[in-house]
Amino acid sequence: MPLHTLQLTDFAWLVVLIIIIVYMIYDLYSRRPKRSITYTRETLVCTKCGLNVERDFEPGDFIGLVKGKCPSCGGNLKIKAIYSIEKTKR
């Protein structure tokens, strides 16, 4: 077998290997999940007038916690729900 034929096949395998590696890296990054940011919110309800107020969650909050006074009637605001909202970054 001539020497230039071996070098040509080695070069061909090297090119194929590089193409496969580039494709695998591209495929890995294209399948990455989108980054998401999660915001935790809470809903407060007035015990007198039923006014709903939405605020950001604070550590230590739990459902049923009295968290201040109602801005319209002065009744107690209780936490009714705690939930999270997911926003996706591209």
C-alpha positions as CSV (number, residue, x, y, z in Angstrom):
1,M,0.0,0.0,0.0
2,P,1.5,3.4,-1.0
3,L,2.4,5.9,1.7
4,H,0.3,8.7,0.3
5,T,-2.9,6.5,0.5
6,L,-2.4,5.9,4.2
7,Q,-2.0,9.6,4.8
8,L,-5.1,10.4,2.8
9,T,-7.3,7.9,4.7
10,D,-5.9,9.2,8.0
11,F,-6.7,12.7,6.9
12,A,-10.2,11.6,5.9
13,W,-10.8,10.0,9.3
14,L,-9.6,13.1,11.0
15,V,-12.0,15.3,9.1
16,V,-14.9,12.9,9.9
17,L,-13.9,12.9,13.6
18,I,-13.8,16.7,13.7
19,I,-17.2,16.9,12.0
20,I,-18.7,14.5,14.5
21,I,-17.3,16.4,17.5
22,V,-18.5,19.8,16.1
23,Y,-22.0,18.3,15.6
24,M,-22.1,16.8,19.1
25,I,-21.1,20.2,20.7
26,Y,-23.8,22.0,18.6
27,D,-26.4,19.4,19.5
28,L,-25.5,19.7,23.2
29,Y,-25.9,23.4,23.3
30,S,-29.0,23.6,21.1
31,R,-30.9,21.2,23.4
32,R,-30.1,23.1,26.6
33,P,-33.3,24.1,28.5
34,K,-34.1,27.7,28.5
35,R,-33.2,29.5,31.7
36,S,-36.2,30.3,33.9
37,I,-36.6,32.7,36.7
38,T,-39.1,31.9,39.4
39,Y,-40.9,34.6,41.4
40,T,-42.8,33.6,44.5
41,R,-46.0,35.6,45.2
42,E,-48.7,35.6,47.8
43,T,-52.3,36.6,47.8
44,L,-53.7,38.4,50.9
45,V,-57.4,38.7,51.6
46,C,-59.1,41.2,54.0
47,T,-61.2,39.4,56.6
48,K,-63.8,42.3,56.6
49,C,-64.3,43.5,53.0
50,G,-62.7,40.7,51.0
51,L,-60.1,42.9,49.2
52,N,-57.4,40.9,47.4
53,V,-53.8,42.1,47.6
54,E,-50.9,40.5,45.7
55,R,-47.4,40.8,47.1
56,D,-44.0,39.3,46.9
57,F,-43.4,36.3,49.2
58,E,-41.2,37.0,52.2
59,P,-39.3,34.2,54.1
60,G,-41.3,33.0,57.1
61,D,-44.8,33.7,55.5
62,F,-47.3,30.9,55.7
63,I,-51.0,30.5,54.8
64,G,-53.3,32.0,57.5
65,L,-50.7,34.5,58.7
66,V,-52.1,38.0,59.5
67,K,-49.9,40.4,57.6
68,G,-51.0,43.9,58.2
69,K,-54.1,46.0,57.8
70,C,-56.4,46.5,54.8
71,P,-55.8,49.8,53.0
72,S,-59.5,50.3,52.4
73,C,-61.3,49.3,55.6
74,G,-58.6,48.7,58.2
75,G,-59.4,44.9,58.6
76,N,-56.8,42.2,58.9
77,L,-55.0,41.0,55.8
78,K,-54.5,37.2,55.9
79,I,-52.4,35.2,53.5
80,K,-54.7,33.1,51.4
81,A,-52.3,31.6,48.8
82,I,-48.6,31.3,48.1
83,Y,-47.6,30.4,44.5
84,S,-44.7,30.8,42.1
85,I,-44.6,32.3,38.6
86,E,-42.0,31.1,36.1
87,K,-40.6,33.4,33.5
88,T,-38.5,31.9,30.8
89,K,-35.3,33.7,29.5
90,R,-34.2,33.1,25.9
